[in-house]
Amino acid sequence: MNLNEIKPKTGSRKKRKRIGCGPGSGHGKMSTFGMKGQGARNRGVRLGFEGGQMSLVRRTPKRGFKNTVFAVQYAEVTLRDLDNKFNDGEQVTIETLQKKGLVPMKYTKFKVLASGELTKKLTVVTKYCTKKAAEMIKAKSGEVKVNV
């Protein structure tokens, strides 16, 4: 047996139906589309089209409001992250967090969460800080400046 002698099993390979190619295609002059009507003239309808009836998307009422475009997103920073990346006595701002790689550049504000332990004295300048995180920073004689 050679490679040029290998053939697929009979009946396993089917020829593509050549629609709209005239009488030579073997499907007659109407090419399996019938006589007249929308199915004979247009080759299918768009998604959601219901034959001219008002579509379901337009029939159902709109509900709710999405504020995704204008919503302010805050980067979340834990005390564990601050303890790992900052030295004793440093100031924590959004710029320093971005330089150290804790916060992506797309964020302009951050929130400090009280997850983990803090062992260093830090000055945190932020808009939002949880009460527990502020207490833990002040317990290490640090400072929390809440700017508006």
C-alpha positions as CSV (number, residue, x, y, z in Angstrom):
1,M,0.0,0.0,0.0
2,N,1.3,3.4,-1.0
3,L,0.2,6.9,0.0
4,N,-1.2,7.6,-3.5
5,E,-3.5,4.5,-3.1
6,I,-5.2,5.6,0.1
7,K,-8.7,6.8,-0.5
8,P,-11.5,7.8,1.9
9,K,-14.3,5.3,2.5
10,T,-17.1,5.4,0.0
11,G,-19.9,7.7,1.1
12,S,-17.8,9.4,3.8
13,R,-17.0,12.5,1.6
14,K,-19.9,14.5,0.2
15,K,-19.7,17.2,-2.4
16,R,-20.7,20.7,-1.4
17,K,-24.2,21.8,-2.6
18,R,-23.5,24.4,-5.3
19,I,-26.5,26.7,-4.9
20,G,-27.4,29.3,-7.5
21,C,-25.0,28.1,-10.2
22,G,-27.6,27.5,-12.8
23,P,-28.8,24.2,-14.4
24,G,-25.3,22.7,-14.3
25,S,-25.4,22.5,-10.5
26,G,-28.0,19.8,-10.6
27,H,-30.5,21.8,-8.6
28,G,-32.6,23.3,-11.3
29,K,-33.3,26.9,-12.1
30,M,-34.6,27.9,-8.7
31,S,-31.6,26.4,-6.9
32,T,-33.6,24.9,-4.0
33,F,-35.1,28.3,-3.0
34,G,-38.6,27.6,-4.3
35,M,-40.7,29.9,-6.5
36,K,-41.5,33.4,-5.1
37,G,-41.3,35.1,-1.8
38,Q,-38.8,36.4,0.8
39,G,-36.9,33.2,1.0
40,A,-36.3,33.2,-2.8
41,R,-35.3,36.8,-3.0
42,N,-33.2,37.4,0.2
43,R,-30.7,34.9,1.4
44,G,-31.7,34.9,5.1
45,V,-32.7,37.5,7.5
46,R,-30.8,39.3,10.2
47,L,-30.6,38.1,13.8
48,G,-33.6,39.0,15.8
49,F,-35.8,39.7,12.8
50,E,-39.4,38.5,13.3
51,G,-40.9,39.0,9.9
52,G,-41.7,42.6,10.3
53,Q,-43.3,42.2,13.7
54,M,-41.8,44.5,16.4
55,S,-38.8,42.6,17.7
56,L,-38.5,41.4,21.2
57,V,-35.7,43.7,22.0
58,R,-37.8,46.7,21.1
59,R,-41.0,45.4,22.7
60,T,-39.5,44.9,26.2
61,P,-39.2,48.0,28.3
62,K,-35.8,49.4,29.3
63,R,-35.0,49.0,33.0
64,G,-32.3,50.4,35.3
65,F,-29.4,52.7,34.8
66,K,-25.7,51.9,34.2
67,N,-23.1,54.4,35.5
68,T,-20.1,52.4,34.2
69,V,-18.8,55.3,32.1
70,F,-18.7,57.9,34.9
71,A,-18.3,55.6,37.9
72,V,-15.1,56.4,39.9
73,Q,-13.0,53.3,40.4
74,Y,-10.7,52.9,43.4
75,A,-7.7,50.7,43.5
76,E,-7.7,48.6,46.6
77,V,-4.4,48.4,48.6
78,T,-4.0,46.3,51.7
79,L,-1.8,47.0,54.7
80,R,0.2,43.9,53.8
81,D,1.1,45.4,50.4
82,L,2.2,48.7,52.0
83,D,4.3,46.8,54.6
84,N,6.0,44.8,51.9
85,K,6.8,47.7,49.4
86,F,7.4,50.7,51.6
87,N,10.2,51.6,54.0
88,D,9.8,53.1,57.5
89,G,8.7,56.8,57.4
90,E,7.8,56.9,53.7
91,Q,4.7,58.8,52.4
92,V,2.1,56.7,50.5
93,T,0.4,58.5,47.7
94,I,-1.2,57.3,44.4
95,E,2.0,58.3,42.5
96,T,4.3,56.3,44.9
97,L,2.0,53.3,44.6
98,Q,2.1,53.5,40.8
99,K,5.9,53.8,40.8
100,K,6.2,50.7,43.1
101,G,3.8,48.7,40.9
102,L,1.0,48.3,43.4
103,V,-1.6,50.2,41.5
104,P,-2.1,50.3,37.6
105,M,-1.7,53.7,35.9
106,K,-5.4,53.8,35.0
107,Y,-6.4,54.5,38.6
108,T,-6.4,58.0,40.1
109,K,-7.6,57.1,43.6
110,F,-7.0,54.3,46.0
111,K,-8.6,52.8,49.2
112,V,-6.6,51.3,52.0
113,L,-8.0,48.1,53.4
114,A,-7.1,46.6,56.8
115,S,-5.9,43.2,55.5
116,G,-2.6,42.0,56.9
117,E,-0.2,43.5,59.5
118,L,1.6,46.8,59.4
119,T,5.0,47.0,61.1
120,K,6.3,50.3,59.8
121,K,5.5,54.0,60.4
122,L,3.9,55.4,57.2
123,T,2.1,58.6,56.2
124,V,-0.8,57.7,54.0
125,V,-2.4,60.4,51.8
126,T,-5.7,59.0,50.4
127,K,-9.3,59.8,49.9
128,Y,-10.7,56.6,51.4
129,C,-9.4,54.4,54.2
130,T,-11.3,51.9,56.3
131,K,-11.6,52.7,60.0
132,K,-9.7,49.6,61.0
133,A,-6.9,50.4,58.6
134,A,-6.6,53.9,59.9
135,E,-6.5,52.6,63.5
136,M,-3.8,50.1,62.6
137,I,-1.7,52.9,60.9
138,K,-2.1,55.2,63.9
139,A,-1.2,52.4,66.3
140,K,2.3,52.2,64.6
141,S,2.5,56.1,65.2
142,G,1.8,56.6,61.5
143,E,-0.5,59.3,60.0
144,V,-3.5,59.1,57.7
145,K,-4.2,62.3,55.7
146,V,-7.6,62.2,54.1
147,N,-7.6,64.6,51.2
148,V,-10.7,65.6,49.3
